[in-house]
Amino acid sequence: MAVTQVVRSEWTKIRSVASTVWTLSLAVVVTIALGMLISALSKAEFDSLGERERLSFDPTFISFAGMSLGQLAMIVFGVLVVSNEYSTGMIRASLAAVPQRGTFLFSKLAVATALALVVAMATSFAAFFLGQVMLGEHKASIGDPGVLRAVIGGGLYMTLIALFSMGVAAMLRSPMLSLGILMPFFFLISNILGNVDATKKVGQFLPDQAGSKIMQVVTPVDDETPYGPWGGLGIMALWVIAALIGGYVLLKRRDAQ
């Protein structure tokens, strides 16, 4: 089967599943709404900040506060795109129709990543502009140094989160197992490791901790991270590549089940 036909087939599968639409919609709403709320609260509390906090005040990064929850919806999207066929048993029919497993996986990832990228970029720009409206006189401009990079980086960050989840789901095959590992990892374990002094140096190399650096414009005064915005996104990309390679290798070696 030609690659274009496989890609078209994967697009049909993704858009015909209601959970895909719902999870992406939830990612958009949660990211924007929470970002606006945190931005409004930050504006109200700005006058009470000390000099040290004002030096670290980053209006751009504040508008992306909703991504901490929005990324969870992107994780669900990434997992369901890959593992739904295993849970329903459709994977046997899919691999029978497309016996070239590399082509099958690449097509699925390409379609899902393109969709995630469009949604993530739109969400990132909307979260930024609406967040700045809520910040009022403390807002940043898209033309300020580093701001456009951070906004584009926010979209890339959410896309990479979804792609990483696809790689993990390809390895584990089970949606429940994949979500059972990814949700606690990103929502609890990563935050704990990144905020405890004894493990902070390890935590800063985890995918979300490193990747979120791309959305920072103002570097906190106490920041000791040994990499910059693009370096952090590069570290996250390495995690994604490792997950995708793992998913591909296991897909090639295992029977469809």
Backbone as CSV, one residue per row, in Angstrom:
resi,resn,N_x,N_y,N_z,CA_x,CA_y,CA_z,C_x,C_y,C_z
1,MET,0.851,-1.195,0.000,0.000,0.000,0.000,0.886,1.244,0.000
2,ALA,0.567,2.247,-0.827,1.365,3.464,-0.923,1.287,4.246,0.382
3,VAL,2.362,4.990,0.661,2.413,5.765,1.902,1.273,6.760,1.970
4,THR,0.937,7.402,0.851,-0.149,8.388,0.858,-1.481,7.751,1.245
5,GLN,-1.701,6.515,0.809,-2.931,5.815,1.175,-2.957,5.482,2.661
6,VAL,-1.801,5.101,3.197,-1.720,4.785,4.616,-1.961,6.041,5.445
7,VAL,-1.354,7.156,5.021,-1.539,8.431,5.721,-3.013,8.835,5.705
8,ARG,-3.645,8.680,4.534,-5.068,9.015,4.426,-5.905,8.118,5.339
9,SER,-5.527,6.852,5.419,-6.251,5.918,6.287,-6.107,6.307,7.751
10,GLU,-4.892,6.702,8.141,-4.664,7.091,9.529,-5.412,8.370,9.875
11,TRP,-5.489,9.295,8.925,-6.242,10.527,9.161,-7.726,10.211,9.385
12,THR,-8.244,9.270,8.597,-9.645,8.864,8.757,-9.874,8.254,10.139
13,LYS,-8.936,7.413,10.574,-9.065,6.787,11.889,-9.087,7.837,13.001
14,ILE,-8.148,8.773,12.945,-8.004,9.751,14.019,-9.221,10.660,14.105
15,ARG,-9.666,11.176,12.967,-10.772,12.145,13.017,-12.124,11.478,13.272
16,SER,-12.184,10.163,13.120,-13.453,9.472,13.355,-13.631,9.033,14.809
17,VAL,-12.587,9.213,15.611,-12.666,8.824,17.026,-13.009,10.053,17.865
18,ALA,-14.121,9.989,18.573,-14.590,11.143,19.340,-13.593,11.585,20.414
19,SER,-12.894,10.619,21.010,-11.964,10.960,22.092,-10.841,11.861,21.609
20,THR,-10.478,11.755,20.340,-9.429,12.611,19.786,-9.854,14.067,19.826
21,VAL,-11.062,14.332,19.351,-11.581,15.704,19.340,-11.713,16.244,20.752
22,TRP,-12.230,15.412,21.652,-12.457,15.865,23.022,-11.153,16.172,23.758
23,THR,-10.158,15.314,23.586,-8.900,15.547,24.305,-8.172,16.785,23.792
24,LEU,-8.158,16.978,22.476,-7.524,18.175,21.927,-8.284,19.435,22.332
25,SER,-9.603,19.361,22.330,-10.413,20.510,22.755,-10.150,20.838,24.214
26,LEU,-10.032,19.799,25.035,-9.757,20.007,26.457,-8.388,20.648,26.662
27,ALA,-7.407,20.225,25.871,-6.064,20.811,25.970,-6.106,22.303,25.685
28,VAL,-6.874,22.683,24.671,-6.992,24.097,24.298,-7.662,24.890,25.412
29,VAL,-8.814,24.412,25.854,-9.611,25.153,26.849,-8.866,25.287,28.177
30,VAL,-8.322,24.188,28.663,-7.636,24.209,29.957,-6.399,25.109,29.913
31,THR,-5.616,24.983,28.859,-4.389,25.776,28.755,-4.691,27.262,28.726
32,ILE,-5.656,27.659,27.922,-5.982,29.076,27.788,-6.667,29.612,29.043
33,ALA,-7.668,28.880,29.535,-8.433,29.356,30.689,-7.564,29.484,31.941
34,LEU,-6.762,28.464,32.223,-5.917,28.512,33.412,-4.832,29.576,33.253
35,GLY,-4.313,29.720,32.044,-3.317,30.756,31.803,-3.876,32.142,32.054
36,MET,-5.093,32.378,31.620,-5.739,33.679,31.857,-5.971,33.913,33.350
37,LEU,-6.400,32.863,34.045,-6.649,32.991,35.478,-5.367,33.318,36.240
38,ILE,-4.290,32.577,35.968,-3.017,32.816,36.655,-2.462,34.191,36.297
39,SER,-2.655,34.613,35.055,-2.195,35.938,34.639,-2.942,37.032,35.396
40,ALA,-4.251,36.867,35.548,-5.052,37.852,36.278,-4.627,37.906,37.748
41,LEU,-4.387,36.752,38.346,-3.940,36.716,39.739,-2.555,37.333,39.897
42,SER,-1.691,37.105,38.907,-0.338,37.662,38.958,-0.376,39.185,38.876
43,LYS,-1.274,39.710,38.057,-1.419,41.162,37.973,-1.883,41.738,39.317
44,ALA,-2.834,41.069,39.955,-3.368,41.550,41.223,-2.321,41.517,42.336
45,GLU,-1.381,40.577,42.246,-0.393,40.418,43.308,0.935,41.111,43.008
46,PHE,1.047,41.726,41.837,2.338,42.292,41.429,2.854,43.341,42.417
47,ASP,1.978,44.211,42.887,2.413,45.290,43.784,2.941,44.774,45.113
48,SER,2.562,43.567,45.480,3.016,43.015,46.763,4.299,42.203,46.625
49,LEU,4.812,42.077,45.417,6.040,41.314,45.196,7.264,42.086,45.688
50,GLY,8.237,41.336,46.187,9.498,41.947,46.591,10.375,42.215,45.384
51,GLU,11.492,42.856,45.614,12.386,43.209,44.508,12.902,41.965,43.793
52,ARG,13.223,40.917,44.541,13.742,39.690,43.946,12.711,39.044,43.026
53,GLU,11.440,39.015,43.477,10.375,38.415,42.673,10.099,39.236,41.417
54,ARG,10.211,40.552,41.528,9.960,41.399,40.365,11.047,41.221,39.305
55,LEU,12.261,40.965,39.735,13.350,40.736,38.794,13.126,39.448,38.003
56,SER,12.427,38.493,38.625,12.161,37.206,37.974,10.787,37.158,37.317
57,PHE,10.050,38.254,37.374,8.688,38.276,36.825,8.737,38.101,35.307
58,ASP,8.080,37.064,34.825,8.115,36.713,33.403,6.688,36.645,32.867
59,PRO,6.170,37.755,32.325,4.774,37.769,31.858,4.487,36.743,30.770
60,THR,5.476,36.452,29.950,5.274,35.463,28.893,5.084,34.068,29.482
61,PHE,5.977,33.685,30.372,5.921,32.365,30.980,4.656,32.193,31.829
62,ILE,4.232,33.276,32.474,3.023,33.227,33.300,1.801,32.886,32.452
63,SER,1.737,33.411,31.245,0.583,33.146,30.387,0.506,31.686,29.950
64,PHE,1.612,30.947,30.120,1.640,29.526,29.772,1.418,28.629,30.994
65,ALA,0.987,29.198,32.096,0.794,28.413,33.318,-0.209,27.283,33.114
66,GLY,-1.146,27.466,32.209,-2.157,26.446,31.970,-1.626,25.200,31.288
67,MET,-0.425,25.273,30.740,0.128,24.096,30.062,0.438,22.966,31.024
68,SER,0.587,23.278,32.303,0.846,22.226,33.285,-0.302,21.226,33.335
69,LEU,-1.523,21.700,33.070,-2.681,20.807,33.004,-3.040,20.467,31.558
70,GLY,-2.868,21.433,30.667,-3.183,21.196,29.265,-2.364,20.072,28.663
71,GLN,-1.120,19.939,29.152,-0.264,18.877,28.613,-0.796,17.492,28.966
72,LEU,-1.553,17.390,30.043,-2.122,16.094,30.404,-3.126,15.630,29.349
73,ALA,-3.890,16.585,28.794,-4.825,16.239,27.724,-4.059,15.826,26.467
74,MET,-2.918,16.470,26.221,-2.099,16.084,25.068,-1.507,14.684,25.261
75,ILE,-1.199,14.337,26.508,-0.717,12.989,26.813,-1.802,11.960,26.487
76,VAL,-3.023,12.255,26.919,-4.137,11.342,26.638,-4.327,11.193,25.128
77,PHE,-4.257,12.306,24.416,-4.383,12.263,22.955,-3.318,11.357,22.345
78,GLY,-2.066,11.563,22.729,-0.974,10.771,22.182,-1.124,9.288,22.469
79,VAL,-1.542,8.970,23.673,-1.715,7.565,24.054,-2.859,6.920,23.278
80,LEU,-3.993,7.606,23.204,-5.165,7.012,22.550,-4.957,6.834,21.052
81,VAL,-4.247,7.765,20.427,-4.001,7.659,18.987,-3.317,6.342,18.653
82,VAL,-2.369,5.926,19.494,-1.596,4.721,19.224,-2.237,3.470,19.812
83,SER,-2.697,3.554,21.054,-3.112,2.343,21.765,-4.567,1.946,21.554
84,ASN,-5.378,2.837,20.980,-6.789,2.489,20.761,-6.940,1.235,19.904
85,GLU,-6.074,1.101,18.908,-6.176,-0.056,18.024,-5.835,-1.355,18.746
86,TYR,-4.970,-1.269,19.750,-4.647,-2.467,20.531,-5.814,-2.843,21.433
87,SER,-6.429,-1.844,22.067,-7.513,-2.129,23.003,-8.766,-2.633,22.299
88,THR,-8.955,-2.243,21.028,-10.135,-2.699,20.282,-9.859,-3.923,19.422
89,GLY,-8.593,-4.294,19.280,-8.238,-5.433,18.458,-8.083,-5.105,16.983
90,MET,-8.250,-3.828,16.615,-8.126,-3.420,15.214,-6.694,-3.491,14.700
91,ILE,-5.734,-3.616,15.613,-4.336,-3.623,15.199,-4.041,-4.785,14.254
92,ARG,-4.709,-5.917,14.431,-4.484,-7.062,13.544,-4.878,-6.727,12.108
93,ALA,-6.045,-6.094,11.961,-6.510,-5.719,10.628,-5.608,-4.646,10.019
94,SER,-5.159,-3.720,10.845,-4.304,-2.631,10.357,-2.978,-3.166,9.843
95,LEU,-2.376,-4.084,10.604,-1.083,-4.627,10.195,-1.222,-5.624,9.048
96,ALA,-2.385,-6.220,8.922,-2.622,-7.095,7.776,-2.733,-6.261,6.501
97,ALA,-3.344,-5.077,6.631,-3.490,-4.186,5.476,-2.181,-3.483,5.147
98,VAL,-1.391,-3.185,6.193,-0.103,-2.505,6.004,0.976,-3.349,6.691
99,PRO,1.470,-4.382,6.047,2.464,-5.260,6.684,3.804,-4.589,6.942
100,GLN,4.093,-3.494,6.245,5.331,-2.748,6.512,5.116,-1.935,7.787
101,ARG,5.571,-2.470,8.900,5.249,-1.868,10.192,5.861,-0.483,10.375
102,GLY,7.026,-0.271,9.764,7.626,1.047,9.834,6.753,2.083,9.148
103,THR,6.217,1.737,7.988,5.317,2.632,7.252,4.051,2.886,8.048
104,PHE,3.523,1.830,8.651,2.308,1.953,9.468,2.521,2.923,10.623
105,LEU,3.602,2.733,11.379,3.856,3.581,12.542,4.196,5.005,12.128
106,PHE,5.023,5.152,11.099,5.396,6.488,10.638,4.171,7.283,10.198
107,SER,3.281,6.646,9.470,2.088,7.338,8.979,1.193,7.784,10.125
108,LYS,1.025,6.913,11.096,0.201,7.245,12.262,0.816,8.425,13.026
109,LEU,2.128,8.359,13.256,2.809,9.424,13.992,2.793,10.736,13.216
110,ALA,2.976,10.646,11.896,3.016,11.865,11.078,1.681,12.601,11.120
111,VAL,0.590,11.870,10.972,-0.734,12.485,10.971,-1.059,13.065,12.355
112,ALA,-0.825,12.273,13.392,-1.134,12.731,14.747,-0.261,13.918,15.156
113,THR,1.013,13.893,14.766,1.918,14.989,15.107,1.525,16.274,14.390
114,ALA,1.159,16.162,13.118,0.729,17.347,12.371,-0.510,17.967,13.007
115,LEU,-1.455,17.120,13.401,-2.663,17.616,14.049,-2.342,18.257,15.395
116,ALA,-1.502,17.591,16.180,-1.117,18.128,17.484,-0.375,19.458,17.335
117,LEU,0.469,19.567,16.307,1.245,20.790,16.093,0.342,21.974,15.775
118,VAL,-0.639,21.769,14.912,-1.566,22.843,14.554,-2.332,23.319,15.785
119,VAL,-2.863,22.356,16.540,-3.638,22.699,17.738,-2.748,23.356,18.790
120,ALA,-1.554,22.820,18.978,-0.648,23.338,20.000,-0.178,24.753,19.672
121,MET,0.138,25.019,18.428,0.579,26.358,18.040,-0.541,27.378,18.231
122,ALA,-1.743,27.025,17.791,-2.883,27.927,17.966,-3.144,28.184,19.448
123,THR,-3.031,27.134,20.248,-3.245,27.267,21.693,-2.181,28.141,22.327
124,SER,-0.936,27.961,21.930,0.161,28.730,22.504,0.007,30.218,22.214
125,PHE,-0.299,30.559,20.978,-0.470,31.972,20.622,-1.682,32.570,21.326
126,ALA,-2.786,31.812,21.388,-3.984,32.308,22.067,-3.726,32.495,23.556
127,ALA,-3.045,31.536,24.181,-2.738,31.641,25.610,-1.863,32.864,25.886
128,PHE,-0.908,33.114,25.004,-0.029,34.278,25.192,-0.808,35.586,25.098
129,PHE,-1.530,35.784,23.992,-2.207,37.058,23.783,-3.295,37.320,24.827
130,LEU,-4.063,36.293,25.164,-5.113,36.472,26.176,-4.509,36.646,27.565
131,GLY,-3.406,35.954,27.825,-2.725,36.125,29.106,-2.188,37.533,29.270
132,GLN,-1.663,38.100,28.196,-1.135,39.461,28.275,-2.241,40.487,28.487
133,VAL,-3.409,40.216,27.932,-4.557,41.097,28.176,-4.879,41.121,29.666
134,MET,-4.822,39.951,30.301,-5.133,39.866,31.731,-4.055,40.531,32.591
135,LEU,-2.823,40.564,32.092,-1.717,41.169,32.851,-1.723,42.691,32.784
136,GLY,-2.442,43.251,31.841,-2.562,44.703,31.765,-1.238,45.408,31.539
137,GLU,-0.911,46.345,32.418,0.309,47.153,32.255,1.589,46.358,32.468
138,HIS,1.469,45.133,32.952,2.660,44.298,33.185,2.919,43.335,32.023
139,LYS,2.208,43.511,30.950,2.266,42.581,29.827,3.567,42.698,29.041
140,ALA,3.818,41.654,28.248,4.933,41.643,27.304,4.361,41.778,25.900
141,SER,5.215,42.156,24.970,4.807,42.277,23.567,5.433,41.149,22.758
142,ILE,4.743,40.712,21.735,5.250,39.629,20.895,6.566,40.021,20.224
143,GLY,6.810,41.314,20.109,8.042,41.784,19.497,9.196,41.954,20.457
144,ASP,8.951,41.753,21.747,10.032,41.865,22.734,11.039,40.737,22.534
145,PRO,12.298,40.973,22.917,13.330,39.933,22.748,12.945,38.619,23.427
146,GLY,13.007,37.553,22.682,12.764,36.224,23.228,11.312,35.802,23.305
147,VAL,10.369,36.734,23.118,8.953,36.394,23.307,8.420,35.507,22.189
148,LEU,8.679,35.854,20.938,8.197,35.036,19.831,8.786,33.632,19.903
149,ARG,10.048,33.537,20.268,10.677,32.224,20.446,9.945,31.415,21.512
150,ALA,9.575,32.077,22.602,8.889,31.384,23.687,7.497,30.922,23.267
151,VAL,6.795,31.740,22.511,5.435,31.385,22.081,5.471,30.216,21.097
152,ILE,6.371,30.289,20.121,6.528,29.173,19.195,6.998,27.932,19.954
153,GLY,7.900,28.143,20.903,8.395,27.044,21.721,7.297,26.376,22.527
154,GLY,6.313,27.161,22.970,5.190,26.573,23.701,4.424,25.582,22.851
155,GLY,4.227,25.928,21.578,3.559,25.006,20.671,4.380,23.762,20.406
156,LEU,5.695,23.945,20.245,6.576,22.796,20.036,6.607,21.898,21.268
157,TYR,6.587,22.519,22.451,6.614,21.759,23.705,5.404,20.827,23.801
158,MET,4.209,21.368,23.562,2.997,20.554,23.661,2.989,19.447,22.604
159,THR,3.517,19.761,21.423,3.582,18.752,20.364,4.515,17.618,20.758
160,LEU,5.665,17.966,21.333,6.631,16.945,21.746,6.084,16.088,22.887
161,ILE,5.291,16.695,23.763,4.648,15.922,24.835,3.746,14.849,24.222
162,ALA,2.956,15.246,23.232,2.066,14.285,22.574,2.868,13.208,21.854
163,LEU,3.947,13.605,21.186,4.757,12.651,20.434,5.474,11.679,21.367
164,PHE,5.962,12.179,22.496,6.586,11.309,23.491,5.580,10.271,23.994
165,SER,4.354,10.717,24.228,3.305,9.813,24.697,2.982,8.752,23.664
166,MET,3.040,9.129,22.385,2.813,8.146,21.321,3.897,7.072,21.342
167,GLY,5.145,7.482,21.547,6.232,6.520,21.612,6.083,5.561,22.774
168,VAL,5.717,6.098,23.936,5.513,5.246,25.115,4.348,4.286,24.888
169,ALA,3.264,4.783,24.301,2.100,3.932,24.030,2.438,2.833,23.024
170,ALA,3.304,3.147,22.059,3.723,2.131,21.089,4.522,1.026,21.763
171,MET,5.258,1.372,22.808,6.016,0.369,23.554,5.118,-0.466,24.453
172,LEU,4.190,0.193,25.154,3.381,-0.488,26.167,2.082,-1.077,25.617
173,ARG,1.550,-0.486,24.535,0.351,-0.956,23.827,-0.945,-0.766,24.610
174,SER,-0.906,-0.811,25.902,-2.110,-0.678,26.721,-2.368,0.786,27.073
175,PRO,-3.568,1.318,26.776,-3.853,2.702,27.143,-3.839,2.927,28.654
176,MET,-4.356,1.981,29.407,-4.402,2.132,30.863,-2.998,2.122,31.459
177,LEU,-2.157,1.214,30.986,-0.792,1.144,31.494,-0.007,2.388,31.096
178,SER,-0.162,2.835,29.863,0.553,4.020,29.388,0.155,5.250,30.191
179,LEU,-1.151,5.457,30.369,-1.623,6.608,31.143,-1.256,6.462,32.615
180,GLY,-1.265,5.226,33.105,-0.912,4.985,34.503,0.530,5.311,34.815
181,ILE,1.381,5.292,33.802,2.788,5.656,33.979,3.023,7.136,33.662
182,LEU,2.471,7.603,32.548,2.748,8.965,32.092,2.115,10.034,32.973
183,MET,0.884,9.823,33.390,0.202,10.836,34.204,0.937,11.113,35.517
184,PRO,1.225,10.093,36.330,1.972,10.361,37.573,3.373,10.897,37.304
185,PHE,3.994,10.434,36.225,5.354,10.875,35.916,5.396,12.373,35.678
186,PHE,4.517,12.880,34.810,4.546,14.301,34.482,3.889,15.166,35.558
187,PHE,2.844,14.664,36.182,2.087,15.497,37.113,2.671,15.492,38.522
188,LEU,3.327,14.393,38.914,3.830,14.293,40.293,5.347,14.081,40.357
189,ILE,5.808,12.982,39.790,7.203,12.582,39.962,8.170,13.632,39.432
190,SER,7.906,14.137,38.229,8.803,15.131,37.639,8.866,16.398,38.486
191,ASN,7.710,16.857,38.976,7.686,18.064,39.811,8.426,17.853,41.118
192,ILE,8.256,16.671,41.702,8.941,16.388,42.967,10.450,16.353,42.766
193,LEU,10.890,15.632,41.736,12.327,15.532,41.475,12.929,16.882,41.117
194,GLY,12.148,17.723,40.453,12.654,19.019,40.031,12.667,20.071,41.114
195,ASN,11.990,19.801,42.233,11.899,20.814,43.298,12.564,20.406,44.604
196,VAL,13.038,19.183,44.684,13.751,18.728,45.876,15.250,18.913,45.641
197,ASP,15.909,19.559,46.579,17.324,19.896,46.394,18.182,18.684,46.058
198,ALA,17.903,17.553,46.704,18.734,16.364,46.509,18.617,15.787,45.100
199,THR,17.482,16.036,44.432,17.257,15.436,43.104,17.092,16.477,41.996
200,LYS,17.274,17.743,42.331,17.023,18.810,41.363,17.908,18.682,40.120
201,LYS,19.157,18.278,40.308,20.065,18.175,39.168,19.667,17.055,38.215
202,VAL,18.971,16.051,38.759,18.450,14.975,37.913,17.145,15.421,37.259
203,GLY,16.286,16.039,38.054,14.978,16.463,37.572,15.032,17.429,36.410
204,GLN,16.058,18.284,36.380,16.118,19.282,35.312,16.440,18.695,33.942
205,PHE,16.757,17.393,33.907,17.005,16.738,32.628,15.844,15.848,32.198
206,LEU,14.736,15.882,32.944,13.541,15.159,32.534,12.871,15.928,31.388
207,PRO,12.091,15.251,30.554,11.588,15.895,29.326,10.786,17.167,29.550
208,ASP,9.851,17.157,30.498,9.033,18.350,30.695,9.808,19.481,31.367
209,GLN,10.677,19.133,32.313,11.468,20.161,33.004,12.413,20.850,32.020
210,ALA,13.053,20.055,31.175,13.984,20.621,30.190,13.235,21.363,29.092
211,GLY,12.167,20.766,28.589,11.434,21.366,27.482,10.768,22.675,27.824
212,SER,10.282,22.819,29.056,9.581,24.046,29.444,10.502,25.259,29.468
213,LYS,11.796,25.035,29.448,12.760,26.134,29.434,12.583,27.014,28.200
214,ILE,12.095,26.430,27.108,11.914,27.168,25.864,10.886,28.275,26.021
215,MET,9.990,28.159,27.002,8.932,29.149,27.185,9.331,30.281,28.123
216,GLN,10.517,30.217,28.682,10.989,31.270,29.579,11.649,32.393,28.795
217,VAL,11.324,33.615,29.160,11.978,34.789,28.585,12.889,35.432,29.616
218,VAL,12.404,35.497,30.849,13.185,36.049,31.955,13.753,34.897,32.779
219,THR,15.064,34.859,32.922,15.704,33.800,33.703,15.620,34.124,35.188
220,PRO,15.060,33.208,36.012,14.997,33.457,37.456,16.379,33.733,38.033
221,VAL,16.425,34.589,39.043,17.722,35.004,39.605,18.478,33.839,40.227
222,ASP,17.775,32.830,40.702,18.434,31.691,41.352,18.556,30.479,40.419
223,ASP,18.354,30.688,39.118,18.390,29.586,38.161,19.824,29.128,37.923
224,GLU,20.051,27.821,38.102,21.373,27.248,37.868,21.343,26.180,36.770
225,THR,20.321,26.227,35.940,20.184,25.243,34.865,21.353,25.356,33.889
226,PRO,22.011,24.236,33.570,23.207,24.277,32.722,22.934,24.342,31.219
227,TYR,21.707,24.658,30.817,21.373,24.757,29.406,20.400,25.912,29.187
228,GLY,20.316,26.365,27.959,19.420,27.455,27.610,18.103,26.949,27.058
229,PRO,17.272,27.853,26.509,15.955,27.460,25.986,16.009,26.379,24.909
230,TRP,16.852,26.579,23.901,16.924,25.601,22.822,17.630,24.324,23.269
231,GLY,18.566,24.459,24.192,19.217,23.275,24.740,18.225,22.407,25.492
232,GLY,17.334,23.054,26.247,16.306,22.317,26.974,15.356,21.599,26.036
233,LEU,14.960,22.292,24.949,14.071,21.655,23.982,14.792,20.505,23.291
234,GLY,16.107,20.656,23.089,16.891,19.574,22.494,16.923,18.341,23.375
235,ILE,17.047,18.552,24.687,17.027,17.430,25.635,15.677,16.715,25.569
236,MET,14.612,17.509,25.511,13.275,16.922,25.407,13.135,16.129,24.111
237,ALA,13.679,16.658,23.024,13.612,15.967,21.738,14.339,14.626,21.792
238,LEU,15.432,14.560,22.545,16.164,13.295,22.692,15.308,12.256,23.414
239,TRP,14.572,12.679,24.427,13.640,11.776,25.106,12.591,11.253,24.123
240,VAL,12.084,12.151,23.296,11.056,11.776,22.321,11.617,10.767,21.318
241,ILE,12.806,11.044,20.807,13.439,10.140,19.847,13.643,8.750,20.459
242,ALA,14.098,8.714,21.707,14.312,7.435,22.381,13.006,6.660,22.518
243,ALA,11.922,7.361,22.871,10.620,6.700,23.026,10.126,6.167,21.685
244,LEU,10.318,6.945,20.623,9.852,6.521,19.303,10.660,5.338,18.779
245,ILE,11.962,5.362,19.009,12.791,4.225,18.594,12.374,2.967,19.344
246,GLY,12.133,3.110,20.646,11.679,1.982,21.442,10.361,1.430,20.933
247,GLY,9.427,2.333,20.592,8.141,1.896,20.071,8.275,1.183,18.743
248,TYR,9.148,1.695,17.875,9.356,1.083,16.557,9.993,-0.299,16.685
249,VAL,11.021,-0.406,17.528,11.722,-1.685,17.692,10.775,-2.756,18.220
250,LEU,9.986,-2.408,19.219,9.066,-3.392,19.795,7.941,-3.749,18.830
251,LEU,7.484,-2.765,18.043,6.448,-3.060,17.059,6.961,-4.040,16.007
252,LYS,8.211,-3.889,15.621,8.808,-4.779,14.622,8.982,-6.204,15.158
253,ARG,9.240,-6.327,16.461,9.585,-7.630,17.026,8.372,-8.419,17.522
254,ARG,7.324,-7.720,17.912,6.202,-8.416,18.539,5.122,-8.784,17.546
255,ASP,4.338,-9.782,17.941,3.145,-10.118,17.171,2.071,-9.085,17.458
256,ALA,1.158,-8.890,16.539,0.027,-7.980,16.759,-0.964,-8.639,17.689
257,GLN,-1.230,-7.963,18.806,-2.207,-8.508,19.761,-2.680,-7.414,20.685
